[in-house]
Amino acid sequence: MKLATFTRGSTAELGIIKGDKVLSLSRRAPGLAPDMIYLIANWAALEHDLRNLASTSSHDAALSEVKLLAPVRRPGKIFAIGLNYADHIAESKMPKPEHQVWFTKAATSANGPFDVIELTTPSFVDYEVELVVVIGKGGRRIKAADAPASVFGYCVGNDVTERMWQHRTPQWSLGKSFDTHAPFGPWITTDDEVPDPHALDISCSVNGEQRQKSNTRHLVFNIWQQIEHLSTAMTLEPGDLIFTGTPGGVGAAMEPRQFLKDGDRVRCEIEKLGAIENICAGTS
């Protein structure tokens, strides 16, 4: 199932994506769930009704008639792992990490799948296509073998990074947390539709030029290892996001370096999950 948050007017609604159509849960079953985090947290109780609604109801709008928002509008936590594809490690001229390298992205960096990415002036803003894991029931001290049961679904994400801010201190979080610098979506594809998240083609293009192309089988630390590691330190909660790493091809590693400019169009795509596409715009 593909679950989205969208507007068709001024009010945010929850919906099920059916091809190029949207079925509004907020209109068909207004008391079911007020937002995506509630829906995820109560999935065990709601899933049967949702699937029955999806199979028996028609659509409420064409996908082209709505504006897709970030599926989880304000995630409780956004964590991202660095240096997690061998080719990106090589282009970064850094050794393969012995331990997982984690940083946070502020919840306020969450952005819609087709919304504007705000640039700094001057711009040292870069793209990083990533598979995003949406936590379901979550928990604490989750073993890798049990980690699949803690996942609700998957999205396409862009770990947008302000490279000057990232590298002027040893701590990356500020350079990763600018407003609008975590676009993701276009919807959540539930885990039952992704039998193997470690076998998905992943790519990014800028203005139609392919910059990144890989497959999630090349993750250095796989998703289950990531969940085990993070949950050793903290409780993972419904709607938390994990950005799982980016492959080689980032703008900062090009010769000459290619940072994003006003008007650039960045498209990130992952097999089975869809694509997000964001226009870059300078800020004053």
Order of alpha helices (4+ residues) and beta strands (2+ residues): beta-beta-beta-alpha-alpha-alpha-beta-beta-beta-alpha-beta-beta-beta-beta-beta-beta-beta-alpha-alpha-beta-beta-beta-alpha-beta-beta-beta
